Amino acid sequence: MTPEMAIDIFKNVILFALYIVAPFLGVTLVVGLITSLLQSVTSIQEATLAFAPKLIALTLLCIALGPWLLRSMTEFTIRILTQMGTLGH
């Protein structure tokens, strides 16, 4: 394995991780902003109000994106293992 091949595999893994995590980060950001805005408008500074909506949103997102996540991770794993199998030749 050459250093270029190792860097390419590492780059693919990092980009795939960002691809998988991006929807969760986006939803958490939007829900957090909305929650903070509502808390500042209503002057309610309860800690659970900041945490509970994010938890509910992420749970619903996991349920909605579950099949896509499983398919994407399976395809990526197969592609990486296939690529690693051809490195010895």
SELO-693736 format. One line per field, with one value per residue (C-alpha): residue number from 1; x, z, y. Coordinates in steps of 0.05 Angstrom, whole numbers, always signed. Last residue first. Layout:
SELO-693736
nr [NUM, ...]
px [X, ...]
pz [Z, ...]
py [Y, ...]
END
This chain:
SELO-693736
nr [89, 88, 87, 86, 85, 84, 83, 82, 81, 80, 79, 78, 77, 76, 75, 74, 73, 72, 71, 70, 69, 68, 67, 66, 65, 64, 63, 62, 61, 60, 59, 58, 57, 56, 55, 54, 53, 52, 51, 50, 49, 48, 47, 46, 45, 44, 43, 42, 41, 40, 39, 38, 37, 36, 35, 34, 33, 32, 31, 30, 29, 28, 27, 26, 25, 24, 23, 22, 21, 20, 19, 18, 17, 16, 15, 14, 13, 12, 11, 10, 9, 8, 7, 6, 5, 4, 3, 2, 1]
px [-42, -46, -89, -146, -176, -173, -216, -267, -268, -277, -334, -369, -364, -390, -449, -468, -460, -504, -558, -561, -563, -617, -659, -652, -665, -736, -726, -660, -693, -750, -700, -658, -719, -741, -672, -666, -734, -716, -649, -663, -730, -697, -652, -709, -695, -764, -760, -815, -777, -709, -735, -769, -706, -664, -713, -713, -637, -630, -680, -643, -574, -596, -629, -566, -519, -562, -567, -491, -469, -473, -440, -387, -370, -367, -319, -273, -274, -260, -202, -172, -178, -145, -90, -75, -73, -26, +19, +28, +0]
pz [-118, -43, -47, -83, -19, +13, -43, -34, +41, +28, -22, +21, +82, +41, +14, +84, +114, +61, +66, +142, +143, +89, +125, +192, +165, +190, +256, +269, +251, +300, +355, +336, +339, +407, +437, +409, +436, +505, +515, +512, +548, +600, +622, +638, +623, +607, +586, +534, +476, +500, +509, +441, +407, +443, +423, +350, +348, +382, +334, +274, +299, +321, +253, +216, +259, +250, +175, +169, +208, +151, +99, +149, +164, +89, +78, +134, +109, +37, +58, +99, +39, -7, +44, +49, -27, -33, +21, -20, +0]
py [-143, -133, -71, -107, -134, -65, -37, -92, -79, -4, -14, -66, -20, +39, +0, -24, +45, +76, +22, +25, +101, +103, +52, +89, +159, +167, +130, +165, +232, +220, +205, +266, +311, +283, +292, +362, +380, +353, +388, +462, +458, +412, +469, +516, +589, +615, +688, +677, +710, +684, +613, +614, +637, +585, +530, +553, +556, +488, +456, +484, +464, +395, +383, +405, +364, +302, +312, +323, +261, +211, +255, +278, +206, +191, +249, +225, +153, +173, +218, +161, +114, +165, +179, +105, +98, +158, +130, +67, +0]
END
